[in-house]
Amino acid sequence: MLEKNQVHRHINNIQGETMVELKQNAYAQSQSTAIDAGLREYMMKVYNYMTSGLAISGLVAWGFSQSPALMGAIYGTGLQWVVMLAPLGFIFFLGARLQKMSLSAAQMTFWAFAAVMGMSMSYIFIVYTGVSIVRVFLITCSTFAAMSIYGYTTKRDLTKFGSFLIMGLIGIILASIVNIFMKSSAMHFIISCIGVLVFVGLTAYDTQKIKSTYYAVAGSNFAGKAAIMGALTLYLDFINLFVMLMQLFGQRR
């Protein structure tokens, strides 16, 4: 009887430990599910903001290109440089003031930036044919989607590539400034080719970085504004990739 009781007691202990483990596993699984759901919601906000920004930029660019009076008032005058540099000012302003801004103010600033960016890109509808613009836009969408999905799903840490890509971006900017004065078609082609590679890589890298940011801001008041900043980052990757591809494959009028 004593041995029988000990066996029963041992079985009960095992069952008790098993129930505890099952409860712990169930809790961990529920927490993981909650995190995944929160991450998906956060990333959807980022992509929705980015898409709305691209839509605003596209509509404004097309609208300006349809008005010879507006195009004449901007391009070929001093306003041309104001329009070209204004998006950069918005980026610096949003980066410096984001933490102190309300969510609605950050949203309005992002959309204002997208509108000004559209003004600065209106020349594309004048220089290139509509068919080539649509074709390159679809190529850009496919490439961006593939690399963003890769950045989101890969287990590989892309951080080590970040510094290399940033150096490449700085190199492109400096080379582009030099080529404004040199006006070399060969250098222009090389810059465009390298630019495509850099922004393809940055798309994956920035997507993974935005995903990592979620775990730092989840549940905080800053999460909504962090999504806007993430959208701005991916927006810039998309626009620059599109411009580089247009320079390579766009058919001029």
ZIMO-V291138 format. One record per residue. N is the residue number from 1. SS is DSSP state (A for helix, B for strand, O for the rest). OMEGA is omega in whole degrees, -180 to 180 (999 if undefined). NEAR is the number of other ideal C-beta (glycine too) atoms within 8 Angstrom. Layout:
<<N,SS,OMEGA,NEAR> <N,SS,OMEGA,NEAR>>
This chain:
<<1,O,-179,4> <2,A,179,5> <3,A,180,6> <4,A,178,7> <5,A,179,8> <6,A,178,8> <7,A,179,8> <8,A,-179,8> <9,A,180,8> <10,A,178,8> <11,A,179,8> <12,A,178,8> <13,A,179,8> <14,A,179,8> <15,A,179,8> <16,A,178,8> <17,A,179,8> <18,A,179,8> <19,A,178,8> <20,A,179,8> <21,A,179,8> <22,A,178,8> <23,A,179,8> <24,A,179,8> <25,A,179,8> <26,A,179,8> <27,A,179,8> <28,A,179,8> <29,A,179,8> <30,A,177,8> <31,A,179,8> <32,A,178,8> <33,A,179,8> <34,A,179,8> <35,A,180,10> <36,A,179,8> <37,A,178,8> <38,A,179,10> <39,A,179,11> <40,A,179,8> <41,A,179,8> <42,A,-180,12> <43,A,177,12> <44,A,176,8> <45,A,180,11> <46,A,-178,13> <47,A,178,10> <48,A,176,9> <49,A,-179,15> <50,A,-180,13> <51,A,178,8> <52,A,177,10> <53,A,178,16> <54,A,179,12> <55,A,179,8> <56,A,-180,12> <57,A,-179,14> <58,A,-179,9> <59,A,180,9> <60,A,180,13> <61,A,180,14> <62,A,180,10> <63,A,179,10> <64,A,-178,13> <65,A,-180,12> <66,O,-179,6> <67,O,179,8> <68,A,-180,5> <69,A,179,6> <70,A,180,8> <71,A,179,12> <72,A,-179,8> <73,A,-177,7> <74,A,-175,13> <75,O,-176,7> <76,O,177,5> <77,O,179,7> <78,O,179,5> <79,A,180,8> <80,A,-180,10> <81,A,177,7> <82,A,-180,8> <83,A,-178,11> <84,A,-176,8> <85,A,-178,8> <86,A,178,11> <87,A,179,11> <88,A,177,7> <89,A,178,8> <90,A,-179,12> <91,A,179,11> <92,A,-179,8> <93,A,-179,9> <94,A,179,15> <95,A,-177,8> <96,A,-172,6> <97,A,-172,8> <98,A,-176,11> <99,A,-178,6> <100,A,-178,4> <101,O,171,10> <102,O,-180,5> <103,A,-180,9> <104,A,178,6> <105,A,178,8> <106,A,178,14> <107,A,-179,10> <108,A,178,8> <109,A,179,12> <110,A,-180,14> <111,A,175,11> <112,A,176,9> <113,A,-179,14> <114,A,179,15> <115,A,179,11> <116,A,177,12> <117,A,177,12> <118,A,177,16> <119,A,-177,13> <120,A,-179,10> <121,O,-177,11> <122,O,-180,16> <123,O,-177,8> <124,A,-179,12> <125,A,178,12> <126,A,-174,8> <127,A,-173,8> <128,B,178,12> <129,O,-179,9> <130,A,-179,7> <131,A,-179,7> <132,A,177,12> <133,A,179,13> <134,A,-179,8> <135,A,-179,9> <136,A,177,13> <137,A,179,9> <138,A,176,8> <139,A,180,10> <140,A,179,12> <141,A,-178,8> <142,A,-179,8> <143,A,-180,12> <144,A,-179,12> <145,A,-179,8> <146,A,-178,8> <147,A,178,13> <148,A,176,12> <149,A,178,8> <150,A,180,10> <151,A,-179,15> <152,A,-171,10> <153,A,-174,5> <154,O,175,9> <155,O,-179,2> <156,O,179,4> <157,O,-178,4> <158,O,-177,12> <159,A,-177,7> <160,A,178,7> <161,A,-175,9> <162,A,-178,10> <163,A,179,7> <164,A,-180,8> <165,A,178,12> <166,A,176,8> <167,A,177,8> <168,A,178,12> <169,A,178,10> <170,A,178,8> <171,A,179,9> <172,A,-179,12> <173,A,-179,8> <174,A,180,8> <175,A,179,11> <176,A,178,9> <177,A,179,7> <178,A,-176,9> <179,A,174,12> <180,A,-178,7> <181,A,-179,5> <182,A,-180,7> <183,O,179,6> <184,O,179,7> <185,A,179,6> <186,A,178,6> <187,A,178,11> <188,A,179,10> <189,A,180,9> <190,A,179,9> <191,A,-179,12> <192,A,-180,11> <193,A,179,9> <194,A,180,11> <195,A,178,12> <196,A,-180,12> <197,A,-178,9> <198,A,-176,12> <199,A,171,12> <200,A,178,11> <201,A,-180,12> <202,A,178,11> <203,A,178,17> <204,A,-178,14> <205,A,-178,14> <206,A,177,13> <207,A,178,14> <208,A,179,12> <209,A,178,12> <210,A,177,13> <211,A,179,11> <212,A,180,8> <213,A,-179,10> <214,A,-177,14> <215,A,179,7> <216,A,-174,6> <217,A,-177,10> <218,O,178,11> <219,O,-179,4> <220,O,178,6> <221,O,-177,4> <222,O,-174,8> <223,A,-179,12> <224,A,180,10> <225,A,176,12> <226,A,177,11> <227,A,177,12> <228,A,179,15> <229,A,176,11> <230,A,178,13> <231,A,178,16> <232,A,180,15> <233,A,-180,11> <234,A,176,16> <235,A,-180,12> <236,A,176,9> <237,A,-178,13> <238,A,-177,13> <239,A,-179,12> <240,A,176,10> <241,A,178,16> <242,A,-179,11> <243,A,180,9> <244,A,178,12> <245,A,177,14> <246,A,180,13> <247,A,180,8> <248,A,-170,10> <249,A,-179,9> <250,O,178,14> <251,O,-178,8> <252,B,178,6> <253,O,999,6>>
